[in-house]
């Protein structure tokens, strides 16, 4: 069997193992969906009048880009960092490396897992937003093309960075704190749970160093009215810079993965 065929089998296996882990499913897959529903209900009255209501933006539409961006980060970066660290610590990676399976098939399985769960999560988010809360969705190909490349770059970037970041944890016991804490902080400063315009300028600059801010901004350009781009830091959606930053992080993640990835725990061979 070739690497692509084995990679497909690994993807199926990864999906089965993923959905058997209830905690992982909740915190990486279901969490953004539940948060969108909660925010839409809690803050619904706040968007019933004023400029937002005039522009056709209700609470669900306002929080949707952030939840999509958070979903991309959780299903890619967080899931990869946690799962790879655990598999390295319990010896799964060492055993896999000793089999005839091509190493690339393992990574293809992880990519397939992230792509499948990210897409399924997005479909559910959109369905809930549209059918449950009446969110106006884009109707032209340009907006959906923007969504496609931001989504793909975000998923790819999060996946390689998650695999690279998995080497930071010294054991499976510490990986939760090492991964989840910075992930939560980035969500709060990147325009996921709060309007990015409400953050102090210095915190906006800090957030701009990381991919999540740019994924969220790219998603706002898809789901927000066009004239709302004036609320961004630069006053425009900055699609070119979004692609540049995400592409740079993707390249950096690939280099770090190539240099630091280990099939065994530190101190073992």
C-alpha positions as CSV (number, residue, x, y, z in Angstrom):
1,X,0.0,0.0,0.0
2,X,1.2,3.5,-0.7
3,X,1.5,6.3,1.8
4,X,-1.7,8.1,0.6
5,X,-3.8,4.9,1.1
6,X,-2.3,4.3,4.5
7,X,-2.8,8.0,5.3
8,X,-6.5,7.6,4.5
9,X,-6.7,4.6,6.8
10,X,-5.0,6.6,9.5
11,X,-7.5,9.4,9.1
12,X,-10.4,7.0,9.6
13,X,-8.7,5.6,12.7
14,X,-7.9,9.1,14.0
15,X,-11.5,10.1,13.7
16,X,-12.7,7.0,15.6
17,X,-10.3,7.7,18.4
18,X,-11.1,11.4,18.5
19,X,-14.8,11.0,18.9
20,X,-14.3,8.4,21.6
21,X,-12.6,11.0,23.7
22,X,-15.6,13.0,25.1
23,X,-13.4,15.7,26.7
24,X,-11.5,16.3,23.5
25,X,-14.8,16.5,21.5
26,X,-16.3,19.0,23.9
27,X,-13.3,21.3,24.3
28,X,-12.2,21.4,20.7
29,X,-15.3,20.5,18.6
30,X,-18.5,21.3,20.5
31,X,-17.2,24.3,22.6
32,X,-17.4,27.0,19.9
33,X,-20.8,25.8,18.9
34,X,-22.1,26.0,22.5
35,X,-20.5,29.4,23.0
36,X,-22.1,30.8,19.9
37,X,-25.5,29.6,21.1
38,X,-25.0,31.0,24.5
39,X,-23.7,34.4,23.3
40,X,-26.6,34.7,20.8
41,X,-29.1,34.1,23.6
42,X,-27.4,36.2,26.3
43,X,-26.6,39.2,24.2
44,X,-29.6,39.0,21.8
45,X,-31.3,42.1,23.2
46,X,-28.1,44.2,22.9
47,X,-28.3,43.9,19.1
48,X,-32.0,44.5,18.7
49,X,-31.6,48.2,18.0
50,X,-29.0,50.7,17.0
51,X,-26.3,50.6,14.2
52,X,-25.9,46.8,14.5
53,X,-29.6,46.2,14.0
54,X,-29.7,48.7,11.1
55,X,-26.9,46.8,9.4
56,X,-28.6,43.4,9.9
57,X,-26.1,42.2,12.6
58,X,-27.7,40.3,15.4
59,X,-25.7,38.8,18.3
60,X,-25.1,35.5,16.5
61,X,-23.8,37.2,13.4
62,X,-21.5,39.4,15.6
63,X,-19.9,36.5,17.4
64,X,-19.9,34.0,14.4
65,X,-16.5,35.1,12.9
66,X,-14.8,34.7,16.3
67,X,-16.3,31.3,16.9
68,X,-15.3,30.1,13.5
69,X,-11.7,31.3,14.1
70,X,-11.7,29.8,17.6
71,X,-13.0,26.5,16.1
72,X,-10.2,26.4,13.6
73,X,-7.6,27.0,16.4
74,X,-9.1,24.4,18.7
75,X,-9.5,21.6,16.2
76,X,-6.1,22.2,14.7
77,X,-3.6,23.7,17.1
78,X,-5.0,22.5,20.4
79,X,-6.0,19.1,19.2
80,X,-2.7,18.4,17.6
81,X,-0.6,19.7,20.5
82,X,-2.5,17.6,23.0
83,X,-2.8,14.4,21.0
84,X,0.7,14.3,19.7
85,X,2.2,15.0,23.1
86,X,0.1,12.2,24.7
87,X,1.0,9.7,21.9
88,X,4.7,10.6,22.4
89,X,4.6,10.2,26.1
90,X,2.7,6.8,26.2
91,X,5.0,5.3,23.5
92,X,2.5,5.2,20.7
93,X,4.7,7.2,18.4
94,X,7.7,5.0,19.2
95,X,5.7,1.9,18.3
96,X,4.4,3.4,15.1
97,X,7.9,4.4,14.1
98,X,9.0,0.8,14.4
99,X,6.3,-0.4,11.9
100,X,6.6,-0.4,8.1
101,X,4.1,2.5,8.0
102,X,5.7,5.4,6.2
103,X,6.1,8.4,8.6
104,X,4.3,10.7,6.2
105,X,1.2,8.5,6.6
106,X,1.0,9.4,10.3
107,X,1.0,13.1,9.5
108,X,-1.5,12.6,6.7
109,X,-3.8,11.0,9.2
110,X,-3.5,14.0,11.5
111,X,-4.1,16.4,8.6
112,X,-7.2,14.4,7.6
113,X,-8.5,14.4,11.2
114,X,-8.1,18.2,11.5
115,X,-9.6,18.9,8.0
116,X,-12.6,16.7,8.7
117,X,-13.4,18.0,12.2
118,X,-12.8,21.6,11.3
119,X,-15.1,21.4,8.3
120,X,-17.8,19.5,10.2
121,X,-17.6,22.0,13.0
122,X,-18.0,24.9,10.6
123,X,-21.0,23.3,8.9
124,X,-22.7,22.9,12.3
125,X,-21.9,26.5,13.3
126,X,-23.3,27.9,10.1
127,X,-26.4,25.7,10.4
128,X,-27.1,26.8,13.9
129,X,-26.4,30.5,13.1
130,X,-28.7,30.5,10.1
131,X,-31.5,28.2,11.1
132,X,-31.5,28.9,14.8
133,X,-30.7,32.6,14.9
134,X,-31.5,33.9,11.4
135,X,-27.9,35.1,10.6
136,X,-27.5,36.6,7.1
137,X,-24.9,34.6,5.3
138,X,-22.8,35.8,2.2
139,X,-24.5,35.1,-1.1
140,X,-21.6,35.9,-3.5
141,X,-18.7,33.8,-4.5
142,X,-16.1,36.4,-3.6
143,X,-16.9,36.2,0.1
144,X,-16.9,32.4,0.1
145,X,-13.6,32.4,-1.7
146,X,-12.2,34.6,1.0
147,X,-13.5,32.2,3.6
148,X,-12.0,29.2,1.8
149,X,-8.4,30.5,1.7
150,X,-8.5,32.0,5.2
151,X,-10.0,28.7,6.5
152,X,-7.4,26.5,4.7
153,X,-4.5,28.7,5.7
154,X,-5.7,28.8,9.3
155,X,-6.2,25.0,9.5
156,X,-2.8,24.3,7.9
157,X,-1.1,26.9,10.1
158,X,-2.7,25.6,13.3
159,X,-1.9,21.9,12.5
160,X,1.8,22.4,11.9
161,X,2.1,24.7,14.9
162,X,0.2,22.3,17.1
163,X,2.5,19.5,16.1
164,X,5.6,21.7,16.7
165,X,4.2,22.9,20.1
166,X,3.6,19.4,21.3
167,X,7.4,19.1,21.9
168,X,7.1,21.8,24.6
169,X,5.3,19.6,27.1
170,X,7.6,17.3,29.1
171,X,4.9,14.7,29.8
172,X,1.2,14.0,29.1
173,X,0.4,15.2,32.7
174,X,1.6,18.7,32.0
175,X,0.4,19.1,28.4
176,X,-3.1,20.3,29.3
177,X,-1.8,23.4,31.2
178,X,0.9,24.0,28.7
179,X,-1.5,24.0,25.7
180,X,-4.9,25.2,27.0
181,X,-3.7,28.2,29.0
182,X,-2.1,30.1,26.1
183,X,-4.9,29.0,23.8
184,X,-7.5,30.7,26.2
185,X,-5.4,33.9,26.5
186,X,-5.1,34.2,22.7
187,X,-8.9,33.8,22.3
188,X,-9.5,36.6,24.7
189,X,-7.1,39.1,23.0
190,X,-7.8,38.2,19.4
191,X,-11.4,39.3,19.0
192,X,-13.1,36.0,19.7
193,X,-15.1,36.8,22.8
194,X,-14.9,40.6,22.8
195,X,-15.0,43.2,20.0
196,X,-11.4,43.7,18.9
197,X,-12.0,47.5,18.9
198,X,-12.6,47.4,22.7
199,X,-9.1,46.2,23.4
200,X,-6.2,48.6,24.4
201,X,-4.0,49.5,21.5
202,X,-0.9,47.7,23.0
203,X,-2.9,44.5,23.5
204,X,-4.0,44.7,19.8
205,X,-0.4,44.9,18.8
206,X,0.4,41.8,20.9
207,X,-2.5,39.9,19.4
208,X,-1.3,40.9,15.9
209,X,1.8,38.8,16.3
210,X,-0.2,35.6,16.4
211,X,-2.3,33.8,13.8
212,X,-5.6,33.7,15.6
213,X,-6.1,37.5,15.3
214,X,-5.7,37.3,11.6
215,X,-8.0,34.3,11.2
216,X,-10.7,36.1,13.1
217,X,-10.2,39.3,11.1
218,X,-10.4,37.3,7.9
219,X,-13.6,35.7,9.0
220,X,-15.1,39.1,10.0
221,X,-14.4,40.2,6.4
222,X,-16.6,37.3,5.3
223,X,-19.5,37.6,7.6
224,X,-19.6,41.3,8.6
225,X,-21.1,44.1,6.4
226,X,-18.5,45.6,4.1
227,X,-18.6,49.0,5.7
228,X,-17.6,47.6,9.1
229,X,-14.0,47.2,7.9
230,X,-13.5,50.8,9.2
231,X,-13.5,49.4,12.7
232,X,-10.3,47.3,12.1
233,X,-6.9,48.6,13.2
234,X,-5.9,49.6,9.7
235,X,-9.5,50.6,8.6
236,X,-9.5,47.9,6.0
237,X,-9.8,44.1,6.0
238,X,-6.1,43.6,5.0
239,X,-6.5,40.4,3.1
240,X,-3.0,40.6,1.7
241,X,-1.4,41.0,5.2
242,X,-3.7,38.2,6.5
243,X,-2.4,35.8,3.9
244,X,1.2,37.0,4.5
245,X,1.1,36.5,8.3
246,X,-0.6,33.1,8.1
247,X,1.7,32.0,5.4
248,X,4.7,33.1,7.4
249,X,3.5,31.2,10.5
250,X,2.8,28.1,8.3
251,X,6.4,28.2,6.9
252,X,7.8,28.7,10.4
253,X,5.8,25.9,11.8
254,X,7.0,23.5,9.1
255,X,10.7,24.5,9.8
256,X,10.2,24.0,13.6
257,X,8.5,20.6,13.0
258,X,11.3,19.4,10.8
259,X,13.9,20.4,13.4
260,X,12.2,19.5,16.7
261,X,9.8,16.6,16.1
262,X,10.6,13.5,18.0
263,X,9.1,10.0,17.9
264,X,10.2,9.3,21.5
265,X,10.2,11.1,24.8
266,X,13.1,13.3,25.8
267,X,15.9,11.3,27.2
268,X,14.9,8.1,25.4
269,X,16.0,6.6,22.0
